[in-house]
Amino acid sequence: MTIKPLADRVVIKAVEAEETTKSGIILTAAAQEKPSVAEVVAVGPGGVVDGKEIEMFVEVGQKVLISKYSGTEVKVDGEEYSIVKQEDILAVVEESGEAAPKTAKAPAARGRKPAAAKAEAAAPAKRGRKPGKK
């Protein structure tokens, strides 16, 4: 059986939650949070919804971030899915094989003074004396 969403609805399947933390602590099923990352399984056609033209921007196979308690959960052929409105999708997750290149910062000029500081340093220091008196 397949699910075909209507209007601006999207059928998603939750991505498996992490069973261990980054530090290696194993979590029980009760301690795990509902995953907010899901994979898009089916997308509705969009169209006019509540008098507004809705264009669907997600595609089947994309990973998306969803609101924690959004959508309606359904079970079809033993698989659990959620049906959400497109507006409940917060972001599309784009995975890349390589880490994004870091932008190089300009090296700091060591020992150099800015132009304004150079001009002040070139001028004689004023220490409260009147000109001409020694």
BADO-861431 format. One record per residue: residue number from 0; chain; x, y, z of N, C-alpha, C in turn. Coordinates in nm, 2 decimals, padded with zeros to 4 digits. Each point is the difference from the previous one (the first is absolute). Example, Ala and Ser with C-alpha at 12.3 -4.5 7.8 and 13.67 -1.06 7.14 Angstrom:
<nodes>
+-----+----+--------+--------+--------+--------+--------+--------+--------+--------+--------+
|   i | ch |   n_c1 |   n_c2 |   n_c3 |  ca_c1 |  ca_c2 |  ca_c3 |   c_c1 |   c_c2 |   c_c3 |
+-----+----+--------+--------+--------+--------+--------+--------+--------+--------+--------+
|   0 |  A |  01.32 | -00.57 |  00.78 | -00.09 |  00.12 |  00.00 |  00.09 |  00.12 |  00.00 |
|   1 |  A | -00.04 |  00.11 | -00.07 |  00.09 |  00.11 |  00.00 | -00.08 |  00.11 |  00.08 |
+-----+----+--------+--------+--------+--------+--------+--------+--------+--------+--------+
</nodes>
This chain:
<nodes>
+-----+----+--------+--------+--------+--------+--------+--------+--------+--------+--------+
|   i | ch |   n_c1 |   n_c2 |   n_c3 |  ca_c1 |  ca_c2 |  ca_c3 |   c_c1 |   c_c2 |   c_c3 |
+-----+----+--------+--------+--------+--------+--------+--------+--------+--------+--------+
|   0 |  A |  00.08 | -00.12 |  00.00 | -00.08 |  00.12 |  00.00 |  00.09 |  00.12 |  00.00 |
|   1 |  A | -00.04 |  00.10 | -00.08 |  00.08 |  00.13 |  00.00 | -00.09 |  00.11 |  00.05 |
|   2 |  A |  00.07 |  00.11 |  00.05 | -00.07 |  00.11 |  00.05 |  00.02 |  00.12 | -00.10 |
|   3 |  A | -00.11 |  00.06 | -00.05 |  00.01 |  00.11 | -00.09 | -00.06 |  00.12 |  00.07 |
|   4 |  A |  00.09 |  00.10 |  00.05 | -00.05 |  00.11 |  00.07 | -00.07 |  00.10 | -00.09 |
|   5 |  A | -00.10 |  00.07 |  00.05 | -00.07 |  00.10 | -00.07 |  00.04 |  00.14 |  00.03 |
|   6 |  A | -00.02 |  00.09 | -00.09 |  00.03 |  00.15 |  00.02 |  00.14 |  00.02 |  00.04 |
|   7 |  A |  00.02 |  00.07 |  00.12 |  00.13 |  00.04 |  00.04 |  00.06 | -00.10 |  00.11 |
|   8 |  A | -00.05 | -00.12 | -00.01 |  00.05 | -00.10 |  00.10 |  00.12 | -00.07 | -00.05 |
|   9 |  A |  00.08 | -00.05 |  00.10 |  00.13 | -00.07 | -00.03 |  00.00 | -00.13 |  00.09 |
|  10 |  A |  00.03 | -00.11 | -00.06 |  00.01 | -00.13 |  00.08 |  00.15 | -00.01 |  00.03 |
|  11 |  A |  00.03 | -00.02 |  00.13 |  00.14 | -00.01 |  00.04 |  00.02 | -00.12 |  00.09 |
|  12 |  A |  00.12 | -00.05 |  00.00 |  00.04 | -00.12 |  00.09 |  00.11 |  00.05 |  00.08 |
|  13 |  A | -00.01 | -00.02 |  00.13 |  00.10 |  00.05 |  00.10 |  00.13 | -00.08 | -00.02 |
|  14 |  A |  00.11 |  00.07 |  00.00 |  00.13 | -00.06 |  00.00 |  00.03 | -00.06 |  00.13 |
|  15 |  A |  00.07 | -00.11 |  00.01 |  00.02 | -00.07 |  00.13 |  00.08 |  00.10 |  00.10 |
|  16 |  A | -00.05 |  00.00 |  00.12 |  00.06 |  00.08 |  00.10 |  00.13 | -00.06 |  00.05 |
|  17 |  A |  00.09 |  00.09 |  00.05 |  00.13 | -00.05 |  00.05 | -00.02 | -00.07 |  00.13 |
|  18 |  A |  00.06 | -00.12 |  00.01 | -00.01 | -00.07 |  00.12 |  00.11 |  00.03 |  00.11 |
|  19 |  A |  00.10 |  00.07 | -00.05 |  00.11 |  00.04 |  00.10 |  00.02 |  00.15 | -00.02 |
|  20 |  A |  00.05 |  00.06 |  00.10 |  00.04 |  00.14 |  00.00 |  00.14 |  00.01 | -00.06 |
|  21 |  A |  00.04 |  00.12 | -00.02 |  00.13 |  00.03 | -00.06 |  00.11 | -00.05 |  00.10 |
|  22 |  A | -00.03 |  00.00 |  00.13 |  00.10 | -00.05 |  00.10 | -00.01 | -00.15 |  00.02 |
|  23 |  A | -00.09 | -00.07 | -00.07 |  00.00 | -00.14 |  00.01 | -00.11 | -00.06 |  00.09 |
|  24 |  A | -00.08 |  00.08 |  00.06 | -00.10 | -00.05 |  00.09 | -00.12 | -00.06 | -00.08 |
|  25 |  A | -00.04 | -00.12 |  00.04 | -00.10 | -00.07 | -00.08 | -00.14 |  00.05 |  00.06 |
|  26 |  A | -00.09 |  00.04 | -00.08 | -00.13 |  00.05 |  00.04 | -00.10 | -00.11 | -00.01 |
|  27 |  A | -00.09 | -00.01 |  00.10 | -00.12 | -00.09 | -00.01 | -00.10 |  00.05 | -00.10 |
|  28 |  A | -00.09 | -00.08 | -00.04 | -00.11 |  00.05 | -00.09 | -00.08 |  00.11 |  00.06 |
|  29 |  A | -00.02 |  00.00 |  00.13 | -00.08 |  00.10 |  00.06 |  00.07 |  00.13 |  00.01 |
|  30 |  A |  00.13 |  00.00 |  00.00 |  00.08 |  00.12 |  00.02 |  00.03 |  00.07 | -00.14 |
|  31 |  A | -00.02 | -00.07 | -00.11 |  00.02 |  00.05 | -00.13 | -00.11 |  00.10 | -00.04 |
|  32 |  A |  00.04 |  00.11 | -00.06 | -00.10 |  00.10 | -00.04 | -00.06 | -00.05 | -00.14 |
|  33 |  A | -00.11 |  00.05 | -00.03 | -00.06 | -00.02 | -00.13 |  00.10 |  00.07 | -00.10 |
|  34 |  A |  00.04 | -00.08 | -00.11 |  00.10 |  00.07 | -00.09 | -00.07 |  00.11 | -00.08 |
|  35 |  A |  00.08 |  00.10 | -00.02 | -00.06 |  00.11 | -00.08 |  00.05 |  00.00 | -00.14 |
|  36 |  A |  00.08 | -00.10 | -00.04 |  00.05 | -00.02 | -00.14 | -00.09 | -00.11 | -00.06 |
|  37 |  A | -00.05 |  00.02 | -00.12 | -00.08 | -00.10 | -00.06 |  00.03 |  00.00 | -00.15 |
|  38 |  A | -00.03 | -00.11 | -00.07 |  00.02 | -00.01 | -00.14 | -00.14 |  00.01 | -00.07 |
|  39 |  A |  00.00 |  00.08 | -00.11 | -00.13 |  00.02 | -00.07 | -00.03 | -00.12 | -00.08 |
|  40 |  A | -00.12 | -00.06 |  00.02 | -00.04 | -00.12 | -00.07 | -00.09 |  00.03 | -00.12 |
|  41 |  A | -00.09 |  00.10 |  00.02 | -00.10 |  00.04 | -00.11 | -00.03 |  00.15 |  00.02 |
|  42 |  A | -00.03 |  00.07 | -00.11 | -00.03 |  00.14 |  00.01 | -00.13 |  00.02 | -00.08 |
|  43 |  A | -00.09 |  00.09 |  00.06 | -00.13 |  00.03 | -00.06 |  00.03 |  00.09 | -00.12 |
|  44 |  A | -00.11 |  00.03 | -00.08 |  00.02 |  00.08 | -00.12 |  00.00 |  00.15 |  00.02 |
|  45 |  A | -00.03 |  00.04 |  00.12 |  00.00 |  00.15 |  00.03 | -00.14 |  00.05 | -00.05 |
|  46 |  A |  00.00 |  00.12 | -00.07 | -00.12 |  00.05 | -00.05 | -00.05 |  00.11 |  00.09 |
|  47 |  A | -00.13 |  00.03 | -00.01 | -00.07 |  00.10 |  00.08 | -00.04 | -00.05 |  00.13 |
|  48 |  A |  00.05 |  00.05 |  00.11 | -00.04 | -00.04 |  00.13 | -00.04 |  00.13 |  00.08 |
|  49 |  A | -00.12 |  00.00 |  00.05 | -00.06 |  00.12 |  00.07 |  00.02 |  00.12 | -00.08 |
|  50 |  A | -00.02 |  00.00 | -00.13 |  00.00 |  00.11 | -00.09 |  00.14 |  00.05 | -00.03 |
|  51 |  A |  00.10 | -00.08 |  00.04 |  00.14 |  00.04 | -00.04 |  00.06 | -00.11 | -00.08 |
|  52 |  A |  00.08 |  00.05 | -00.10 |  00.07 | -00.10 | -00.09 |  00.12 | -00.05 |  00.08 |
|  53 |  A |  00.01 | -00.14 |  00.01 |  00.11 | -00.06 |  00.07 |  00.09 | -00.08 | -00.10 |
|  54 |  A |  00.12 |  00.04 |  00.00 |  00.10 | -00.07 | -00.08 |  00.08 | -00.10 |  00.09 |
|  55 |  A |  00.01 | -00.12 | -00.04 |  00.07 | -00.10 |  00.08 |  00.15 |  00.01 | -00.03 |
|  56 |  A |  00.08 |  00.02 |  00.11 |  00.15 |  00.01 | -00.02 |  00.08 | -00.11 |  00.05 |
|  57 |  A | -00.07 | -00.10 |  00.06 |  00.08 | -00.12 |  00.04 | -00.02 | -00.11 | -00.10 |
|  58 |  A |  00.09 | -00.09 |  00.00 |  00.00 | -00.11 | -00.10 |  00.01 | -00.14 |  00.08 |
|  59 |  A | -00.05 | -00.10 | -00.06 |  00.02 | -00.14 |  00.05 |  00.15 | -00.03 |  00.02 |
|  60 |  A |  00.03 | -00.05 |  00.11 |  00.14 | -00.04 |  00.03 |  00.08 |  00.10 |  00.08 |
|  61 |  A | -00.05 |  00.12 |  00.01 |  00.07 |  00.10 |  00.07 | -00.01 | -00.02 |  00.15 |
|  62 |  A |  00.10 |  00.04 |  00.08 | -00.01 |  00.00 |  00.15 | -00.04 |  00.14 |  00.04 |
|  63 |  A | -00.09 |  00.00 |  00.10 | -00.06 |  00.13 |  00.04 |  00.00 |  00.00 |  00.15 |
|  64 |  A |  00.00 |  00.13 |  00.06 | -00.02 |  00.02 |  00.14 | -00.14 |  00.04 |  00.02 |
|  65 |  A | -00.07 | -00.06 |  00.10 | -00.14 |  00.03 |  00.02 | -00.02 |  00.05 |  00.14 |
|  66 |  A | -00.11 |  00.06 |  00.03 | -00.04 |  00.04 |  00.14 | -00.01 | -00.13 |  00.08 |
|  67 |  A |  00.03 |  00.01 |  00.13 |  00.00 | -00.12 |  00.08 | -00.13 | -00.07 |  00.01 |
|  68 |  A | -00.11 |  00.07 |  00.02 | -00.13 | -00.07 |  00.01 | -00.10 |  00.03 | -00.11 |
|  69 |  A |  00.05 |  00.01 | -00.12 | -00.08 |  00.04 | -00.11 | -00.05 | -00.13 | -00.08 |
|  70 |  A | -00.11 |  00.02 | -00.07 | -00.04 | -00.11 | -00.09 | -00.09 | -00.10 |  00.07 |
|  71 |  A | -00.05 | -00.09 | -00.08 | -00.08 | -00.11 |  00.04 |  00.07 | -00.13 | -00.03 |
|  72 |  A |  00.02 | -00.09 |  00.11 |  00.07 | -00.12 | -00.02 | -00.10 | -00.11 | -00.05 |
|  73 |  A |  00.05 | -00.08 | -00.10 | -00.08 | -00.11 | -00.05 |  00.09 | -00.12 | -00.01 |
|  74 |  A | -00.07 | -00.12 |  00.00 |  00.08 | -00.12 | -00.02 | -00.06 | -00.07 | -00.12 |
|  75 |  A |  00.08 | -00.03 | -00.10 | -00.04 | -00.06 | -00.12 |  00.10 | -00.12 | -00.03 |
|  76 |  A | -00.06 | -00.12 | -00.01 |  00.08 | -00.12 | -00.03 |  00.11 | -00.02 |  00.10 |
|  77 |  A | -00.02 |  00.03 |  00.13 |  00.10 | -00.01 |  00.10 |  00.10 |  00.11 |  00.01 |
|  78 |  A |  00.00 |  00.09 | -00.09 |  00.09 |  00.12 |  00.00 | -00.07 |  00.12 |  00.06 |
|  79 |  A |  00.07 |  00.08 |  00.08 | -00.05 |  00.12 |  00.06 |  00.04 |  00.12 | -00.09 |
|  80 |  A | -00.10 |  00.08 | -00.03 |  00.02 |  00.12 | -00.08 | -00.07 |  00.12 |  00.07 |
|  81 |  A |  00.04 |  00.12 | -00.04 | -00.07 |  00.12 |  00.05 | -00.04 |  00.08 | -00.12 |
|  82 |  A | -00.12 |  00.05 |  00.00 | -00.05 |  00.09 | -00.10 |  00.00 |  00.14 |  00.05 |
|  83 |  A |  00.08 |  00.09 | -00.06 |  00.01 |  00.14 |  00.05 | -00.03 |  00.09 | -00.11 |
|  84 |  A | -00.04 |  00.13 |  00.04 | -00.01 |  00.10 | -00.10 |  00.14 |  00.05 | -00.04 |
|  85 |  A |  00.01 |  00.05 | -00.12 |  00.13 |  00.05 | -00.04 |  00.05 |  00.11 |  00.09 |
|  86 |  A | -00.09 |  00.08 |  00.05 |  00.04 |  00.11 |  00.09 |  00.06 | -00.05 |  00.13 |
|  87 |  A | -00.02 | -00.13 |  00.04 |  00.06 | -00.05 |  00.12 |  00.14 | -00.05 | -00.02 |
|  88 |  A |  00.05 |  00.00 | -00.12 |  00.13 | -00.04 | -00.03 |  00.09 |  00.13 |  00.02 |
|  89 |  A |  00.10 | -00.01 |  00.09 |  00.08 |  00.11 |  00.03 |  00.11 |  00.03 | -00.09 |
|  90 |  A |  00.06 | -00.11 | -00.05 |  00.12 |  00.01 | -00.09 |  00.03 | -00.13 | -00.07 |
|  91 |  A |  00.07 |  00.01 | -00.11 |  00.04 | -00.11 | -00.08 |  00.15 | -00.02 |  00.04 |
|  92 |  A |  00.03 | -00.13 |  00.04 |  00.14 | -00.03 |  00.04 |  00.08 | -00.04 | -00.13 |
|  93 |  A |  00.11 |  00.08 | -00.02 |  00.08 | -00.03 | -00.12 |  00.13 | -00.06 |  00.06 |
|  94 |  A |  00.03 | -00.13 | -00.04 |  00.12 | -00.06 |  00.04 |  00.10 |  00.00 | -00.11 |
|  95 |  A |  00.12 |  00.03 |  00.04 |  00.11 |  00.00 | -00.09 |  00.11 | -00.10 |  00.04 |
|  96 |  A |  00.07 | -00.06 | -00.10 |  00.10 | -00.10 |  00.04 |  00.12 |  00.06 |  00.06 |
|  97 |  A |  00.03 |  00.13 | -00.03 |  00.12 |  00.06 |  00.05 | -00.05 |  00.11 |  00.09 |
|  98 |  A |  00.09 |  00.04 |  00.10 | -00.03 |  00.11 |  00.08 |  00.01 |  00.13 | -00.08 |
|  99 |  A | -00.08 |  00.09 |  00.04 |  00.00 |  00.13 | -00.08 |  00.14 |  00.07 |  00.03 |
| 100 |  A |  00.05 |  00.06 | -00.11 |  00.13 |  00.06 |  00.02 | -00.01 |  00.12 |  00.09 |
| 101 |  A |  00.09 |  00.02 |  00.08 |  00.00 |  00.12 |  00.09 |  00.06 |  00.11 | -00.07 |
| 102 |  A | -00.06 |  00.12 |  00.02 |  00.05 |  00.12 | -00.06 |  00.13 |  00.04 |  00.07 |
| 103 |  A |  00.10 |  00.04 | -00.08 |  00.12 |  00.04 |  00.06 | -00.01 |  00.15 |  00.05 |
| 104 |  A |  00.05 |  00.02 |  00.12 |  00.00 |  00.14 |  00.05 |  00.13 |  00.07 | -00.04 |
| 105 |  A | -00.01 |  00.13 | -00.03 |  00.12 |  00.07 | -00.03 |  00.10 |  00.00 |  00.12 |
| 106 |  A |  00.13 | -00.03 | -00.02 |  00.09 |  00.00 |  00.11 |  00.00 |  00.13 |  00.07 |
| 107 |  A |  00.01 |  00.00 |  00.13 |  00.01 |  00.12 |  00.08 |  00.13 |  00.07 | -00.02 |
| 108 |  A |  00.00 |  00.13 | -00.02 |  00.13 |  00.07 | -00.02 |  00.06 |  00.01 |  00.14 |
| 109 |  A |  00.11 | -00.07 |  00.02 |  00.07 |  00.01 |  00.13 |  00.09 |  00.11 |  00.01 |
| 110 |  A | -00.01 |  00.08 |  00.11 |  00.10 |  00.11 |  00.02 | -00.03 |  00.12 | -00.08 |
| 111 |  A | -00.10 |  00.00 | -00.08 | -00.03 |  00.11 | -00.09 | -00.11 |  00.08 |  00.07 |
| 112 |  A |  00.01 |  00.13 | -00.02 | -00.10 |  00.09 |  00.06 | -00.09 |  00.04 | -00.12 |
| 113 |  A | -00.13 |  00.02 |  00.03 | -00.09 |  00.06 | -00.10 |  00.05 |  00.14 | -00.05 |
| 114 |  A | -00.04 |  00.04 | -00.11 |  00.04 |  00.13 | -00.06 | -00.02 |  00.12 |  00.10 |
| 115 |  A | -00.12 |  00.00 |  00.07 | -00.03 |  00.11 |  00.09 |  00.09 |  00.00 |  00.12 |
| 116 |  A |  00.04 | -00.12 |  00.04 |  00.10 | -00.01 |  00.12 |  00.13 |  00.05 | -00.05 |
| 117 |  A |  00.04 | -00.03 | -00.12 |  00.13 |  00.05 | -00.05 |  00.01 |  00.15 |  00.00 |
| 118 |  A | -00.11 |  00.06 | -00.05 |  00.00 |  00.15 | -00.01 |  00.01 |  00.06 |  00.14 |
| 119 |  A | -00.07 | -00.06 |  00.10 |  00.01 |  00.05 |  00.14 |  00.14 | -00.02 |  00.05 |
| 120 |  A |  00.06 | -00.11 | -00.03 |  00.14 | -00.03 |  00.05 |  00.10 |  00.10 | -00.06 |
| 121 |  A | -00.02 |  00.04 | -00.12 |  00.09 |  00.09 | -00.07 | -00.01 |  00.14 |  00.06 |
| 122 |  A | -00.11 |  00.04 |  00.05 | -00.02 |  00.14 |  00.05 |  00.07 |  00.00 |  00.14 |
| 123 |  A |  00.06 |  00.12 |  00.03 |  00.06 |  00.01 |  00.13 | -00.10 | -00.01 |  00.12 |
| 124 |  A |  00.04 | -00.06 |  00.10 | -00.09 | -00.03 |  00.11 | -00.02 |  00.14 |  00.08 |
| 125 |  A | -00.12 |  00.02 |  00.04 | -00.03 |  00.12 |  00.07 | -00.02 | -00.03 |  00.14 |
| 126 |  A |  00.08 |  00.06 |  00.09 |  00.00 | -00.03 |  00.14 | -00.04 |  00.12 |  00.09 |
| 127 |  A | -00.09 |  00.08 | -00.05 | -00.04 |  00.12 |  00.08 |  00.09 |  00.12 | -00.01 |
| 128 |  A |  00.11 | -00.01 | -00.07 |  00.09 |  00.12 | -00.01 | -00.05 |  00.10 | -00.11 |
| 129 |  A |  00.03 |  00.12 |  00.02 | -00.03 |  00.10 | -00.10 |  00.11 |  00.01 | -00.10 |
| 130 |  A | -00.03 |  00.02 | -00.12 |  00.10 |  00.00 | -00.10 |  00.10 |  00.12 |  00.02 |
| 131 |  A |  00.13 | -00.02 | -00.02 |  00.10 |  00.10 |  00.01 |  00.06 |  00.00 |  00.14 |
| 132 |  A | -00.06 | -00.05 |  00.10 |  00.06 |  00.00 |  00.14 |  00.07 | -00.14 |  00.02 |
| 133 |  A |  00.11 |  00.01 |  00.07 |  00.08 | -00.12 |  00.03 |  00.00 | -00.02 |  00.15 |
+-----+----+--------+--------+--------+--------+--------+--------+--------+--------+--------+
</nodes>
